[in-house]
Amino acid sequence: MRARGVDALPLPTEARVGGGGAPDVVLPGAGVALPAALAAPLRAGRPALVGRLHEDRLLLDLRTVPEEDDGVLLAAVLAAHAGVPAP
């Protein structure tokens, strides 16, 4: 993404096991921080990408994105960055 001009930063993520069954179990993962301005166009795109805003950045947790969908995610981010609808 950075090579294509997107202000994207990789970051480690942490999640917790849900349901209260193991509240102290931490699941390490990976994510990407993008400009907050991309939140609305990504949410409105197809496929919709939903992250969370934190300190003026849009954080996408990649835990549930299968490796084979990396290209789809990249295309959506590049389209949002360019201001055009995602394919």
mmCIF file of the C-alpha atoms, coordinates in Angstrom:
data_MODEL
# 
_entry.id   MODEL 
# 
loop_
_atom_site.group_PDB 
_atom_site.id 
_atom_site.type_symbol 
_atom_site.label_atom_id 
_atom_site.label_alt_id 
_atom_site.label_comp_id 
_atom_site.label_asym_id 
_atom_site.label_entity_id 
_atom_site.label_seq_id 
_atom_site.pdbx_PDB_ins_code 
_atom_site.Cartn_x 
_atom_site.Cartn_y 
_atom_site.Cartn_z 
_atom_site.occupancy 
_atom_site.B_iso_or_equiv 
_atom_site.pdbx_formal_charge 
_atom_site.auth_seq_id 
_atom_site.auth_comp_id 
_atom_site.auth_asym_id 
_atom_site.auth_atom_id 
_atom_site.pdbx_PDB_model_num 
ATOM 1  C CA . MET A 1 1  ? 0.000   0.000   0.000  1.00 0.00 ? 1  MET A CA 1 
ATOM 2  C CA . ARG A 1 2  ? 2.771   2.422   0.872  1.00 0.00 ? 2  ARG A CA 1 
ATOM 3  C CA . ALA A 1 3  ? 4.408   1.754   -2.495 1.00 0.00 ? 3  ALA A CA 1 
ATOM 4  C CA . ARG A 1 4  ? 1.129   2.903   -4.086 1.00 0.00 ? 4  ARG A CA 1 
ATOM 5  C CA . GLY A 1 5  ? 1.042   6.173   -2.119 1.00 0.00 ? 5  GLY A CA 1 
ATOM 6  C CA . VAL A 1 6  ? -1.278  5.133   0.717  1.00 0.00 ? 6  VAL A CA 1 
ATOM 7  C CA . ASP A 1 7  ? -0.227  6.272   4.189  1.00 0.00 ? 7  ASP A CA 1 
ATOM 8  C CA . ALA A 1 8  ? -0.455  2.736   5.608  1.00 0.00 ? 8  ALA A CA 1 
ATOM 9  C CA . LEU A 1 9  ? 1.404   1.488   8.645  1.00 0.00 ? 9  LEU A CA 1 
ATOM 10 C CA . PRO A 1 10 ? 1.564   -2.142  9.772  1.00 0.00 ? 10 PRO A CA 1 
ATOM 11 C CA . LEU A 1 11 ? 0.810   -2.720  13.428 1.00 0.00 ? 11 LEU A CA 1 
ATOM 12 C CA . PRO A 1 12 ? 0.468   -5.586  15.867 1.00 0.00 ? 12 PRO A CA 1 
ATOM 13 C CA . THR A 1 13 ? -3.027  -6.228  17.226 1.00 0.00 ? 13 THR A CA 1 
ATOM 14 C CA . GLU A 1 14 ? -4.473  -8.055  20.196 1.00 0.00 ? 14 GLU A CA 1 
ATOM 15 C CA . ALA A 1 15 ? -7.894  -9.595  20.628 1.00 0.00 ? 15 ALA A CA 1 
ATOM 16 C CA . ARG A 1 16 ? -9.528  -11.467 23.460 1.00 0.00 ? 16 ARG A CA 1 
ATOM 17 C CA . VAL A 1 17 ? -11.432 -14.714 23.439 1.00 0.00 ? 17 VAL A CA 1 
ATOM 18 C CA . GLY A 1 18 ? -15.120 -13.765 23.571 1.00 0.00 ? 18 GLY A CA 1 
ATOM 19 C CA . GLY A 1 19 ? -17.958 -14.925 25.716 1.00 0.00 ? 19 GLY A CA 1 
ATOM 20 C CA . GLY A 1 20 ? -16.137 -14.657 29.017 1.00 0.00 ? 20 GLY A CA 1 
ATOM 21 C CA . GLY A 1 21 ? -14.798 -18.199 28.717 1.00 0.00 ? 21 GLY A CA 1 
ATOM 22 C CA . ALA A 1 22 ? -11.175 -17.148 28.787 1.00 0.00 ? 22 ALA A CA 1 
ATOM 23 C CA . PRO A 1 23 ? -10.978 -13.392 29.402 1.00 0.00 ? 23 PRO A CA 1 
ATOM 24 C CA . ASP A 1 24 ? -7.230  -13.454 30.016 1.00 0.00 ? 24 ASP A CA 1 
ATOM 25 C CA . VAL A 1 25 ? -6.385  -15.239 26.741 1.00 0.00 ? 25 VAL A CA 1 
ATOM 26 C CA . VAL A 1 26 ? -4.798  -12.799 24.288 1.00 0.00 ? 26 VAL A CA 1 
ATOM 27 C CA . LEU A 1 27 ? -4.814  -13.549 20.573 1.00 0.00 ? 27 LEU A CA 1 
ATOM 28 C CA . PRO A 1 28 ? -1.940  -11.759 18.814 1.00 0.00 ? 28 PRO A CA 1 
ATOM 29 C CA . GLY A 1 29 ? -2.516  -10.618 15.256 1.00 0.00 ? 29 GLY A CA 1 
ATOM 30 C CA . ALA A 1 30 ? -1.641  -8.078  12.623 1.00 0.00 ? 30 ALA A CA 1 
ATOM 31 C CA . GLY A 1 31 ? -3.363  -5.024  11.275 1.00 0.00 ? 31 GLY A CA 1 
ATOM 32 C CA . VAL A 1 32 ? -2.891  -1.893  9.256  1.00 0.00 ? 32 VAL A CA 1 
ATOM 33 C CA . ALA A 1 33 ? -3.428  1.759   10.197 1.00 0.00 ? 33 ALA A CA 1 
ATOM 34 C CA . LEU A 1 34 ? -4.790  3.983   7.426  1.00 0.00 ? 34 LEU A CA 1 
ATOM 35 C CA . PRO A 1 35 ? -5.817  7.638   7.228  1.00 0.00 ? 35 PRO A CA 1 
ATOM 36 C CA . ALA A 1 36 ? -9.152  8.170   9.009  1.00 0.00 ? 36 ALA A CA 1 
ATOM 37 C CA . ALA A 1 37 ? -10.546 9.805   5.851  1.00 0.00 ? 37 ALA A CA 1 
ATOM 38 C CA . LEU A 1 38 ? -10.691 6.356   4.240  1.00 0.00 ? 38 LEU A CA 1 
ATOM 39 C CA . ALA A 1 39 ? -13.208 5.038   6.802  1.00 0.00 ? 39 ALA A CA 1 
ATOM 40 C CA . ALA A 1 40 ? -16.375 6.230   5.027  1.00 0.00 ? 40 ALA A CA 1 
ATOM 41 C CA . PRO A 1 41 ? -15.419 5.249   1.468  1.00 0.00 ? 41 PRO A CA 1 
ATOM 42 C CA . LEU A 1 42 ? -14.214 1.822   2.629  1.00 0.00 ? 42 LEU A CA 1 
ATOM 43 C CA . ARG A 1 43 ? -17.404 1.250   4.604  1.00 0.00 ? 43 ARG A CA 1 
ATOM 44 C CA . ALA A 1 44 ? -19.495 2.217   1.548  1.00 0.00 ? 44 ALA A CA 1 
ATOM 45 C CA . GLY A 1 45 ? -17.435 0.125   -0.889 1.00 0.00 ? 45 GLY A CA 1 
ATOM 46 C CA . ARG A 1 46 ? -17.962 -3.375  -2.212 1.00 0.00 ? 46 ARG A CA 1 
ATOM 47 C CA . PRO A 1 47 ? -16.854 -5.280  -0.350 1.00 0.00 ? 47 PRO A CA 1 
ATOM 48 C CA . ALA A 1 48 ? -17.401 -3.066  2.672  1.00 0.00 ? 48 ALA A CA 1 
ATOM 49 C CA . LEU A 1 49 ? -14.347 -2.793  4.919  1.00 0.00 ? 49 LEU A CA 1 
ATOM 50 C CA . VAL A 1 50 ? -15.098 -1.837  8.500  1.00 0.00 ? 50 VAL A CA 1 
ATOM 51 C CA . GLY A 1 51 ? -12.421 -0.886  10.974 1.00 0.00 ? 51 GLY A CA 1 
ATOM 52 C CA . ARG A 1 52 ? -12.261 1.316   14.027 1.00 0.00 ? 52 ARG A CA 1 
ATOM 53 C CA . LEU A 1 53 ? -11.041 4.870   14.431 1.00 0.00 ? 53 LEU A CA 1 
ATOM 54 C CA . HIS A 1 54 ? -8.292  5.547   16.947 1.00 0.00 ? 54 HIS A CA 1 
ATOM 55 C CA . GLU A 1 55 ? -6.176  8.712   17.206 1.00 0.00 ? 55 GLU A CA 1 
ATOM 56 C CA . ASP A 1 56 ? -7.038  9.947   13.693 1.00 0.00 ? 56 ASP A CA 1 
ATOM 57 C CA . ARG A 1 57 ? -6.262  6.589   12.088 1.00 0.00 ? 57 ARG A CA 1 
ATOM 58 C CA . LEU A 1 58 ? -8.493  3.859   10.701 1.00 0.00 ? 58 LEU A CA 1 
ATOM 59 C CA . LEU A 1 59 ? -7.371  0.536   12.140 1.00 0.00 ? 59 LEU A CA 1 
ATOM 60 C CA . LEU A 1 60 ? -8.117  -2.622  10.177 1.00 0.00 ? 60 LEU A CA 1 
ATOM 61 C CA . ASP A 1 61 ? -7.580  -5.894  12.029 1.00 0.00 ? 61 ASP A CA 1 
ATOM 62 C CA . LEU A 1 62 ? -6.531  -8.508  9.497  1.00 0.00 ? 62 LEU A CA 1 
ATOM 63 C CA . ARG A 1 63 ? -7.277  -11.499 11.744 1.00 0.00 ? 63 ARG A CA 1 
ATOM 64 C CA . THR A 1 64 ? -10.372 -12.536 9.800  1.00 0.00 ? 64 THR A CA 1 
ATOM 65 C CA . VAL A 1 65 ? -9.098  -11.717 6.315  1.00 0.00 ? 65 VAL A CA 1 
ATOM 66 C CA . PRO A 1 66 ? -8.035  -14.926 4.565  1.00 0.00 ? 66 PRO A CA 1 
ATOM 67 C CA . GLU A 1 67 ? -4.718  -14.662 2.743  1.00 0.00 ? 67 GLU A CA 1 
ATOM 68 C CA . GLU A 1 68 ? -6.459  -15.310 -0.577 1.00 0.00 ? 68 GLU A CA 1 
ATOM 69 C CA . ASP A 1 69 ? -8.474  -12.085 -0.031 1.00 0.00 ? 69 ASP A CA 1 
ATOM 70 C CA . ASP A 1 70 ? -5.410  -9.854  0.390  1.00 0.00 ? 70 ASP A CA 1 
ATOM 71 C CA . GLY A 1 71 ? -5.759  -8.661  -3.210 1.00 0.00 ? 71 GLY A CA 1 
ATOM 72 C CA . VAL A 1 72 ? -9.418  -7.762  -2.678 1.00 0.00 ? 72 VAL A CA 1 
ATOM 73 C CA . LEU A 1 73 ? -8.522  -5.773  0.436  1.00 0.00 ? 73 LEU A CA 1 
ATOM 74 C CA . LEU A 1 74 ? -5.681  -4.015  -1.379 1.00 0.00 ? 74 LEU A CA 1 
ATOM 75 C CA . ALA A 1 75 ? -7.928  -3.122  -4.341 1.00 0.00 ? 75 ALA A CA 1 
ATOM 76 C CA . ALA A 1 76 ? -10.571 -1.688  -2.006 1.00 0.00 ? 76 ALA A CA 1 
ATOM 77 C CA . VAL A 1 77 ? -8.040  0.446   -0.132 1.00 0.00 ? 77 VAL A CA 1 
ATOM 78 C CA . LEU A 1 78 ? -6.443  1.709   -3.359 1.00 0.00 ? 78 LEU A CA 1 
ATOM 79 C CA . ALA A 1 79 ? -9.858  2.554   -4.826 1.00 0.00 ? 79 ALA A CA 1 
ATOM 80 C CA . ALA A 1 80 ? -10.878 4.430   -1.668 1.00 0.00 ? 80 ALA A CA 1 
ATOM 81 C CA . HIS A 1 81 ? -7.541  6.251   -1.670 1.00 0.00 ? 81 HIS A CA 1 
ATOM 82 C CA . ALA A 1 82 ? -8.045  7.258   -5.307 1.00 0.00 ? 82 ALA A CA 1 
ATOM 83 C CA . GLY A 1 83 ? -11.615 8.343   -4.612 1.00 0.00 ? 83 GLY A CA 1 
ATOM 84 C CA . VAL A 1 84 ? -13.253 5.852   -6.950 1.00 0.00 ? 84 VAL A CA 1 
ATOM 85 C CA . PRO A 1 85 ? -15.697 3.044   -6.111 1.00 0.00 ? 85 PRO A CA 1 
ATOM 86 C CA . ALA A 1 86 ? -14.086 -0.331  -5.445 1.00 0.00 ? 86 ALA A CA 1 
ATOM 87 C CA . PRO A 1 87 ? -14.666 -2.993  -8.126 1.00 0.00 ? 87 PRO A CA 1 
# 
